[in-house]
Structure formats: structure tokens, C-alpha cells
Amino acid sequence: MSKETFVTIGRRKTATARVRLTRGTGKVLVNGSEPLAYFKTDEFTNSALSPLKTVNMADQVDIKIKAQGGGLNGQAGAVRLGIARALQKLNADLRVPLK
């Protein structure tokens, strides 16, 4: 039995993030690393993962992200948009709080 996967793309400036979201236990990987290890600062990490906190789903979904281009700030913004779009695909009722 395969899990339903939601695939989205987020872009900011010249950065692009491909996001694959499945129901799970809260594992998040950015380019194969933990978010804090990849983004290096709490500010970028919290910014990138803010949609999960907004809708209180941080421990209900697993996310794999491939980020490229731009700098870490742009990538964090692209990841944030990609996660928000994936959550909206998962549940359309989340559109208003994520906006």
C-alpha cells in the first residue's frame, strides 16, 4: 500500500524548491540533511518550516525537499512556499490560514 504523495514547487528570486509531502511522523529533509544543518541558522529554518507551525501539522507529515539556486534566504522562502502549496493540496481547507 503506497502513501499518497503531494509534489509541489516553490520559487523565490532565483531559488527553487521541489517539495514531496506524505503523511507521516514529522521527518523533514532538505537536500538529504536536517533543516537546521542545511540552513545553518534558526531564522532561515523557522522561516522555511513556518507553514507547518501555522497549521499545527509538524508531526503529521514527512517532507523531502530538493532546494537549489540562489542563497539560503531565497531557498528558505522557496521551501516555505512549496510546503504551503503541498499542505493546501493535502487539505484545501488550509488555504485561508496559510495565506
LOKE-614029 format. One record per residue: y negated, x, z of N, C-alpha, C in turn; residue in one letter; residue number from 1. Coordinates in Angstrom, 2 decimals. Example, Ala and Ser with C-alpha at 12.3 -4.5 7.8 and 13.67 -1.06 7.14 Angstrom:
# LOKE-614029
+---------+---------+---------+---------+---------+---------+---------+---------+---------+--------+-----+
:      nv :      nu :      nw :     cav :     cau :     caw :      cv :      cu :      cw : residu : num :
+---------+---------+---------+---------+---------+---------+---------+---------+---------+--------+-----+
:    5.69 :   13.19 :    7.80 :    4.50 :   12.30 :    7.80 :    3.30 :   13.20 :    7.80 :      A :   1 :
:    2.25 :   12.85 :    7.08 :    1.06 :   13.67 :    7.14 :   -0.03 :   12.90 :    7.87 :      S :   2 :
+---------+---------+---------+---------+---------+---------+---------+---------+---------+--------+-----+
END
This chain:
# LOKE-614029
+---------+---------+---------+---------+---------+---------+---------+---------+---------+--------+-----+
:      nv :      nu :      nw :     cav :     cau :     caw :      cv :      cu :      cw : residu : num :
+---------+---------+---------+---------+---------+---------+---------+---------+---------+--------+-----+
:    1.18 :    0.84 :    0.00 :    0.00 :    0.00 :    0.00 :   -1.25 :    0.89 :    0.00 :      M :   1 :
:   -2.07 :    0.78 :   -1.02 :   -3.24 :    1.64 :   -1.11 :   -4.46 :    0.93 :   -0.51 :      S :   2 :
:   -5.33 :    1.71 :    0.05 :   -6.56 :    1.17 :    0.63 :   -7.56 :    0.92 :   -0.48 :      K :   3 :
:   -8.40 :   -0.09 :   -0.26 :   -9.47 :   -0.36 :   -1.21 :  -10.54 :    0.72 :   -1.07 :      E :   4 :
:  -10.93 :    1.31 :   -2.18 :  -11.92 :    2.38 :   -2.18 :  -13.17 :    1.92 :   -2.91 :      T :   5 :
:  -14.32 :    2.20 :   -2.31 :  -15.60 :    1.86 :   -2.92 :  -16.28 :    3.16 :   -3.32 :      F :   6 :
:  -16.60 :    3.31 :   -4.59 :  -17.18 :    4.54 :   -5.11 :  -18.61 :    4.24 :   -5.58 :      V :   7 :
:  -19.56 :    5.03 :   -5.07 :  -20.96 :    4.85 :   -5.47 :  -21.61 :    6.20 :   -5.67 :      T :   8 :
:  -22.79 :    6.17 :   -6.27 :  -23.58 :    7.39 :   -6.47 :  -24.96 :    7.17 :   -5.89 :      I :   9 :
:  -25.44 :    8.16 :   -5.14 :  -26.81 :    8.14 :   -4.63 :  -27.56 :    9.32 :   -5.21 :      G :  10 :
:  -28.82 :    9.10 :   -5.56 :  -29.63 :   10.19 :   -6.11 :  -30.98 :   10.24 :   -5.40 :      R :  11 :
:  -31.47 :   11.47 :   -5.21 :  -32.82 :   11.67 :   -4.69 :  -33.33 :   12.97 :   -5.27 :      R :  12 :
:  -34.53 :   12.93 :   -5.85 :  -35.08 :   14.10 :   -6.55 :  -34.03 :   14.62 :   -7.54 :      K :  13 :
:  -33.57 :   15.86 :   -7.38 :  -32.58 :   16.38 :   -8.32 :  -31.19 :   16.44 :   -7.68 :      T :  14 :
:  -31.03 :   15.86 :   -6.51 :  -29.75 :   15.88 :   -5.81 :  -28.95 :   14.62 :   -6.15 :      A :  15 :
:  -27.63 :   14.78 :   -6.21 :  -26.72 :   13.68 :   -6.48 :  -25.59 :   13.71 :   -5.46 :      T :  16 :
:  -25.20 :   12.54 :   -4.98 :  -24.08 :   12.44 :   -4.04 :  -23.11 :   11.38 :   -4.54 :      A :  17 :
:  -21.84 :   11.77 :   -4.72 :  -20.79 :   10.83 :   -5.07 :  -20.07 :   10.46 :   -3.78 :      R :  18 :
:  -20.04 :    9.18 :   -3.45 :  -19.51 :    8.71 :   -2.18 :  -18.27 :    7.86 :   -2.42 :      V :  19 :
:  -17.19 :    8.19 :   -1.69 :  -15.95 :    7.40 :   -1.72 :  -15.71 :    6.87 :   -0.31 :      R :  20 :
:  -15.80 :    5.55 :   -0.15 :  -15.69 :    4.92 :    1.16 :  -14.42 :    4.07 :    1.22 :      L :  21 :
:  -13.63 :    4.25 :    2.27 :  -12.45 :    3.43 :    2.53 :  -12.48 :    3.00 :    3.98 :      T :  22 :
:  -11.78 :    1.92 :    4.29 :  -11.66 :    1.53 :    5.70 :  -10.84 :    2.58 :    6.42 :      R :  23 :
:  -11.24 :    2.91 :    7.65 :  -10.53 :    3.97 :    8.36 :  -11.01 :    4.14 :    9.78 :      G :  24 :
:  -11.08 :    5.40 :   10.22 :  -11.33 :    5.69 :   11.63 :  -12.63 :    6.45 :   11.88 :      T :  25 :
:  -13.43 :    6.68 :   10.87 :  -14.71 :    7.34 :   11.10 :  -14.77 :    8.78 :   10.64 :      G :  26 :
:  -13.85 :    9.22 :    9.80 :  -13.89 :   10.59 :    9.30 :  -14.90 :   10.69 :    8.16 :      K :  27 :
:  -15.78 :   11.68 :    8.24 :  -16.77 :   11.89 :    7.18 :  -16.68 :   13.35 :    6.76 :      V :  28 :
:  -16.54 :   13.59 :    5.45 :  -16.52 :   14.94 :    4.91 :  -17.57 :   15.06 :    3.81 :      L :  29 :
:  -18.38 :   16.09 :    3.88 :  -19.36 :   16.38 :    2.83 :  -18.95 :   17.70 :    2.20 :      V :  30 :
:  -18.56 :   17.66 :    0.94 :  -18.07 :   18.84 :    0.22 :  -16.99 :   19.56 :    1.02 :      N :  31 :
:  -16.10 :   18.80 :    1.66 :  -14.98 :   19.36 :    2.41 :  -15.30 :   19.85 :    3.80 :      G :  32 :
:  -16.55 :   19.68 :    4.26 :  -16.94 :   20.14 :    5.60 :  -17.40 :   18.96 :    6.45 :      S :  33 :
:  -17.46 :   19.19 :    7.76 :  -18.06 :   18.20 :    8.65 :  -19.55 :   18.09 :    8.29 :      E :  34 :
:  -20.15 :   16.90 :    8.44 :  -21.57 :   16.74 :    8.06 :  -22.50 :   17.72 :    8.75 :      P :  35 :
:  -22.33 :   17.95 :   10.06 :  -23.23 :   18.86 :   10.76 :  -23.06 :   20.29 :   10.27 :      L :  36 :
:  -21.84 :   20.69 :    9.95 :  -21.60 :   22.04 :    9.43 :  -22.22 :   22.20 :    8.04 :      A :  37 :
:  -22.18 :   21.14 :    7.23 :  -22.73 :   21.23 :    5.88 :  -24.26 :   21.18 :    5.88 :      Y :  38 :
:  -24.84 :   20.18 :    6.57 :  -26.29 :   20.01 :    6.55 :  -27.03 :   20.96 :    7.50 :      F :  39 :
:  -26.33 :   21.57 :    8.42 :  -26.85 :   22.62 :    9.30 :  -27.82 :   22.14 :   10.38 :      K :  40 :
:  -28.50 :   21.01 :   10.21 :  -29.42 :   20.53 :   11.25 :  -29.09 :   19.08 :   11.61 :      T :  41 :
:  -29.40 :   18.72 :   12.86 :  -29.20 :   17.34 :   13.30 :  -30.07 :   16.38 :   12.50 :      D :  42 :
:  -31.27 :   16.83 :   12.14 :  -32.21 :   15.96 :   11.42 :  -31.61 :   15.50 :   10.09 :      E :  43 :
:  -31.11 :   16.44 :    9.28 :  -30.51 :   16.09 :    7.98 :  -29.24 :   15.27 :    8.17 :      F :  44 :
:  -28.42 :   15.66 :    9.16 :  -27.16 :   14.96 :    9.40 :  -27.42 :   13.51 :    9.82 :      T :  45 :
:  -28.34 :   13.31 :   10.77 :  -28.65 :   11.95 :   11.23 :  -29.26 :   11.12 :   10.11 :      N :  46 :
:  -30.09 :   11.75 :    9.28 :  -30.68 :   11.05 :    8.15 :  -29.60 :   10.59 :    7.18 :      S :  47 :
:  -28.68 :   11.47 :    6.86 :  -27.63 :   11.16 :    5.88 :  -26.70 :   10.05 :    6.38 :      A :  48 :
:  -26.41 :   10.04 :    7.68 :  -25.45 :    9.08 :    8.23 :  -26.12 :    7.85 :    8.84 :      L :  49 :
:  -27.44 :    7.72 :    8.70 :  -28.16 :    6.61 :    9.32 :  -27.68 :    5.22 :    8.89 :      S :  50 :
:  -27.25 :    4.99 :    7.64 :  -26.77 :    3.63 :    7.30 :  -25.57 :    3.20 :    8.15 :      P :  51 :
:  -24.71 :    4.15 :    8.50 :  -23.55 :    3.81 :    9.33 :  -23.99 :    3.35 :   10.72 :      L :  52 :
:  -25.00 :    4.02 :   11.27 :  -25.50 :    3.64 :   12.60 :  -26.25 :    2.31 :   12.54 :      K :  53 :
:  -26.97 :    2.06 :   11.45 :  -27.74 :    0.83 :   11.30 :  -26.84 :   -0.40 :   11.39 :      T :  54 :
:  -25.66 :   -0.33 :   10.78 :  -24.76 :   -1.50 :   10.76 :  -23.57 :   -1.32 :   11.72 :      V :  55 :
:  -23.62 :   -0.31 :   12.58 :  -22.58 :   -0.06 :   13.60 :  -21.18 :    0.01 :   13.01 :      N :  56 :
:  -21.01 :    0.77 :   11.92 :  -19.69 :    0.90 :   11.30 :  -19.22 :    2.35 :   11.25 :      M :  57 :
:  -19.81 :    3.22 :   12.07 :  -19.49 :    4.64 :   12.01 :  -18.00 :    4.91 :   12.29 :      A :  58 :
:  -17.34 :    4.08 :   13.09 :  -15.94 :    4.32 :   13.42 :  -14.98 :    3.38 :   12.68 :      D :  59 :
:  -15.47 :    2.70 :   11.65 :  -14.62 :    1.76 :   10.91 :  -14.34 :    2.18 :    9.48 :      Q :  60 :
:  -15.01 :    3.24 :    9.00 :  -14.82 :    3.66 :    7.61 :  -14.65 :    5.18 :    7.52 :      V :  61 :
:  -13.88 :    5.61 :    6.53 :  -13.75 :    7.03 :    6.21 :  -14.55 :    7.27 :    4.93 :      D :  62 :
:  -15.26 :    8.40 :    4.88 :  -16.12 :    8.68 :    3.74 :  -15.90 :   10.11 :    3.26 :      I :  63 :
:  -15.71 :   10.27 :    1.95 :  -15.68 :   11.59 :    1.33 :  -16.86 :   11.66 :    0.38 :      K :  64 :
:  -17.63 :   12.74 :    0.49 :  -18.87 :   12.87 :   -0.28 :  -18.86 :   14.18 :   -1.03 :      I :  65 :
:  -19.26 :   14.12 :   -2.30 :  -19.49 :   15.34 :   -3.07 :  -20.98 :   15.38 :   -3.38 :      K :  66 :
:  -21.69 :   16.31 :   -2.75 :  -23.13 :   16.43 :   -2.94 :  -23.42 :   17.68 :   -3.77 :      A :  67 :
:  -24.39 :   17.57 :   -4.68 :  -24.76 :   18.73 :   -5.49 :  -26.19 :   18.60 :   -5.95 :      Q :  68 :
:  -26.77 :   19.73 :   -6.32 :  -28.13 :   19.77 :   -6.83 :  -29.16 :   19.70 :   -5.73 :      G :  69 :
:  -30.38 :   20.11 :   -6.03 :  -31.48 :   20.03 :   -5.07 :  -31.24 :   20.85 :   -3.83 :      G :  70 :
:  -31.96 :   20.53 :   -2.78 :  -31.81 :   21.20 :   -1.50 :  -31.12 :   20.29 :   -0.51 :      G :  71 :
:  -31.00 :   20.74 :    0.72 :  -30.31 :   19.96 :    1.74 :  -31.04 :   18.65 :    2.05 :      L :  72 :
:  -32.37 :   18.66 :    2.03 :  -33.12 :   17.44 :    2.30 :  -32.85 :   16.39 :    1.22 :      N :  73 :
:  -32.92 :   16.79 :   -0.02 :  -32.65 :   15.86 :   -1.13 :  -31.21 :   15.38 :   -1.09 :      G :  74 :
:  -30.27 :   16.27 :   -0.77 :  -28.87 :   15.88 :   -0.69 :  -28.66 :   14.88 :    0.44 :      Q :  75 :
:  -29.32 :   15.09 :    1.57 :  -29.20 :   14.14 :    2.69 :  -29.71 :   12.76 :    2.27 :      A :  76 :
:  -30.81 :   12.71 :    1.54 :  -31.33 :   11.44 :    1.04 :  -30.38 :   10.79 :    0.05 :      G :  77 :
:  -29.79 :   11.59 :   -0.82 :  -28.84 :   11.06 :   -1.80 :  -27.59 :   10.52 :   -1.10 :      A :  78 :
:  -27.12 :   11.23 :   -0.08 :  -25.95 :   10.78 :    0.69 :  -26.28 :    9.46 :    1.39 :      V :  79 :
:  -27.47 :    9.38 :    1.98 :  -27.87 :    8.15 :    2.66 :  -27.84 :    6.96 :    1.71 :      R :  80 :
:  -28.40 :    7.12 :    0.51 :  -28.41 :    6.03 :   -0.47 :  -27.00 :    5.69 :   -0.92 :      L :  81 :
:  -26.17 :    6.71 :   -1.17 :  -24.80 :    6.47 :   -1.61 :  -23.99 :    5.72 :   -0.56 :      G :  82 :
:  -24.14 :    6.09 :    0.71 :  -23.42 :    5.40 :    1.79 :  -23.90 :    3.96 :    1.89 :      I :  83 :
:  -25.21 :    3.74 :    1.83 :  -25.74 :    2.38 :    1.91 :  -25.20 :    1.51 :    0.77 :      A :  84 :
:  -25.14 :    2.06 :   -0.43 :  -24.61 :    1.30 :   -1.57 :  -23.13 :    0.99 :   -1.38 :      R :  85 :
:  -22.36 :    1.96 :   -0.87 :  -20.93 :    1.73 :   -0.65 :  -20.70 :    0.67 :    0.42 :      A :  86 :
:  -21.49 :    0.71 :    1.50 :  -21.36 :   -0.30 :    2.56 :  -21.71 :   -1.68 :    2.02 :      L :  87 :
:  -22.68 :   -1.75 :    1.13 :  -23.05 :   -3.02 :    0.55 :  -21.94 :   -3.56 :   -0.34 :      Q :  88 :
:  -21.23 :   -2.67 :   -1.06 :  -20.08 :   -3.10 :   -1.86 :  -18.97 :   -3.62 :   -0.96 :      K :  89 :
:  -18.79 :   -2.96 :    0.20 :  -17.77 :   -3.36 :    1.16 :  -18.06 :   -4.76 :    1.70 :      L :  90 :
:  -19.32 :   -5.02 :    2.04 :  -19.72 :   -6.30 :    2.62 :  -21.14 :   -6.63 :    2.16 :      N :  91 :
:  -21.28 :   -7.61 :    1.28 :  -22.58 :   -7.95 :    0.69 :  -23.58 :   -8.43 :    1.75 :      A :  92 :
:  -23.09 :   -8.92 :    2.90 :  -23.99 :   -9.40 :    3.94 :  -24.79 :   -8.26 :    4.59 :      D :  93 :
:  -24.39 :   -7.01 :    4.35 :  -25.09 :   -5.88 :    4.95 :  -26.35 :   -5.48 :    4.19 :      L :  94 :
:  -26.63 :   -6.14 :    3.07 :  -27.78 :   -5.76 :    2.24 :  -29.09 :   -5.82 :    3.02 :      R :  95 :
:  -29.32 :   -6.89 :    3.75 :  -30.60 :   -7.07 :    4.45 :  -30.81 :   -6.00 :    5.53 :      V :  96 :
:  -29.85 :   -5.75 :    6.42 :  -30.11 :   -4.71 :    7.43 :  -30.22 :   -3.30 :    6.83 :      P :  97 :
:  -29.57 :   -3.05 :    5.70 :  -29.62 :   -1.71 :    5.10 :  -30.90 :   -1.47 :    4.31 :      L :  98 :
:  -31.56 :   -2.51 :    3.91 :  -32.72 :   -2.36 :    3.04 :  -33.87 :   -1.64 :    3.72 :      K :  99 :
+---------+---------+---------+---------+---------+---------+---------+---------+---------+--------+-----+
END
